[in-house]
Every structure is written in structure tokens, then in C-alpha cells.
Amino acid sequence: MAGLPLARDLLTYDVVVVSKQAERRFQAVWRDYYKWRTENLSRNPEEYLADLYENQRSWPPFSWAVELVAAVLATPRGYDAGSINPRYGIRITRPSQCGVYTAFWETISDTFDEIAVVTTNYDLLVERGLRHKPMKRVFGPGCYYGGLDRPQILKGTALPFTVKNPQRFVELTGKVPVYKLHGSLNWSRSSDGLELYQDVGMQLYQDMRPAFRHGGDAAIVPPIPEKKTPDWLKPVWEEAELRLSRTNCWVVCGYSLPDYDIAVQEMLKRASGSKLEKMFILDPYSEDLRDRYTQVALGVEIYCLAGLPDGIRGLRSAAISGLEHV
């Protein structure tokens, strides 16, 4: 909806190449992936990445494939593509220009009393939709990263800026926690001469530069089917599970609960507990997903709605009819 590739397209989408060395690494991954695909027509890109990770293929290095995936997701598109340097084209201080996402978050904000967001995505769509701080004249309750200590200071240069006020540091001061279970492309675990971010050893940025530098040093969980949670992400998972367990309603948007996401499934089972009463699934195939979510959240009333944008109207109708207001 916002112009980003789906999981099946991660290794074939257009990408910004910032150096000759990166181009050489990407070309090696593409050659091997296309060869692999001719031999594995029914398998998906994450399974190719798993083969690399498990050393079932001797070349190219797994880290080169992860670098390519990160660069694809961090490549500026549409409104963001006008930046002089593509490394800094996507930034947390610029609002998303996808009207559908804005409408989605406005509906969520109007319908529910308290909001928390749990996502498996690496990109900045959620943060740019909710905004990095509370807004007065436009929509935006503001957000912060759940599971990381506050204050949360992001390094970079915000736009627009002036010579006298370059805004080299921006603080996340919103009220909505965003739990990024698999990390984020604006987080880095490489010190780069900077003071690492508190106890989890990360530097936070306003943009996605970690996806492009040093062969890609973004703090993300490798995009393979059975992902394992590293120690530095455990506080995020623990707090996300606690938040989920304290609410009586979940809105699931665009997550199909794949069989291989075992860790996420187990967390949702534990979090569904006794308090969860209702779940709204916004997805083009929501009816097909009902059984999967029924197994995760036993006894919970599930409402299957269309995907975006039509599902937004369904959620609004539910609120108007008094079906749910929590």
C-alpha cells in the first residue's frame, strides 16, 4: 500500500546501490538467488536466506543477502525519493505520505482509548504515521520505542533545517509505544565512535543510514523463517507481551501468522490469556486466517474485515455500532 515490497519480492525489488563494493555484493546475491529459484519453484525468499544462514550454500556470504534486504527496504520511494543522498531519504521526522495509513491510525486513535503497537517489520512506516512527537495542528499522537529506556535520542539531521538549527538530535516524546520485535533499520549496534545507546548497546538514528554503511550494520534479526530473539531484543519482547496481555482487544493488520513464526505464535498464545475478548483482523484473506488466530487466542471473539483501505471502514462501523470502544 505504501510502495514497499512484500516478503516475496525482497530479493528482486529495485534498490539504491551506494558503492561499487555494494554493487559487487548484490550482484553475487542476485546471481545465486535466481539460480536457486529455478531449482526451488515452490519456496520463498526467506527459505533461500535460511539456506544461506545454515551454510547449505557455500556462496555468497549470508551477511551480503541481509545487507541487500535492508537496502531494499531502506531505498527511498515516491515522495521520499527526492532526497539528494538516498542514505538519508527516509527519516522518522517526515510524515508518511500514504493517506491510507494516516486514515488507519486516525481510526485506531478515535476508536480505542489506549494504543500500543507490536510489529515484526523493520521499516519506519509506523513511526512516520504516528509521528515522532505529539502534533498540535495535524494528526499525530507521537510514539516511542517500547522496551528501550527513555529518553530516546535519535542522531541525524531533521528536515527541514536551518544552518542555525540543524536539529542534530531529535527525541521521541510521543505517548504510543511501538514494539519492534525484529529490530529496526534506524537502529545500529555498531559504535562508529559514538556512545552506544544505554544498556542494549545501540545508537538510534533519525534515518536509515545503518542499512547502507559498513556493509549494513542495522540492528535487525536476520530475515529467515525461524527467527531467534537475541539478548538485546529481549526487553522489547517482554514488554510487548506484557502490553498485549493487559488489553481486551487486538487489531491485527496484514500479519498472516505464518507457521514458521513460532516465537511470535508462542508469545501471542501466552499474551491472549483471560483478558482478551475481541480481535479484529484486517486482511484481504481475513476469513482464511480465522482458524489460525482461533488456535492462538482460544475463546476470543474474532471479526474478519477487509484489508486496507476497505477494512478501515469496517473498523469505523464497528465503533459506530457500539461493537467495541475500549
Buried (B, 14 or more C-beta within 10 A) or exposed (E): EBEBBEEEEBBBBEBBBBEEEBEEBBBBBBEBBEEBBEEEEEEBBBBBBBBBBEEEBEEBBBBBBBBBBBBBBBBBBEBBEEBEEBBBBBBBBBBBEBEEBBBBBBBBBEBBEEBBBBBBBBBBBBBBBBBBBBBEEEBBBBBBBBBBEEEBBBBBBBBEEEEEEEBEEBEBBBEBBBBBBBBBBBBBBBEEEEEBBEEBBBBBBBBBBBBBBEBBBBBBBBBBBEBEBEEBBEBBBBBBBBBBBEBEBBBBBBBBBBEBBEBBBEBBEEBBEEEBBBBBBBBEEBEEBBEBBEEBBEEBEBBBBBBBBEBBEBBBEBBEEEBBEE
